[in-house]
Amino acid sequence: MDAIVVIDGKNSVILKPSQRFEFYLAPGNHMFSIKPDKNLLSEPMSETDIEIRPNGPNSFRLRLISGDGPRIERSVQIQD
């Protein structure tokens, strides 16, 4: 299922499963919203306030969980 990532009220990217993207934000709090691209199953939209820390790490993982809605979580396991 594709997901639309909205950052501070602006559509930022549509992700397919296992895709990743990089973006740069100023340190501070930012509102992330995740919603399914085609909301055929009436999945709820998820909103999360995320703190971008100066000098990182600032890696996150998006998880789409059927019936429970999308989640975005801080991750230290993402590697280049």
Sequence and secondary structure as in RCSB ss.txt:
>XXXX:A:sequence
MDAIVVIDGKNSVILKPSQRFEFYLAPGNHMFSIKPDKNLLSEPMSETDIEIRPNGPNSFRLRLISGDGPRIERS
VQIQD
>XXXX:A:secstr
  EEEEETTEEEEEE TT        SEEEEEEEEESS TT    EEEEEEE TT    EEEEEETTTEEEEEE 
S    
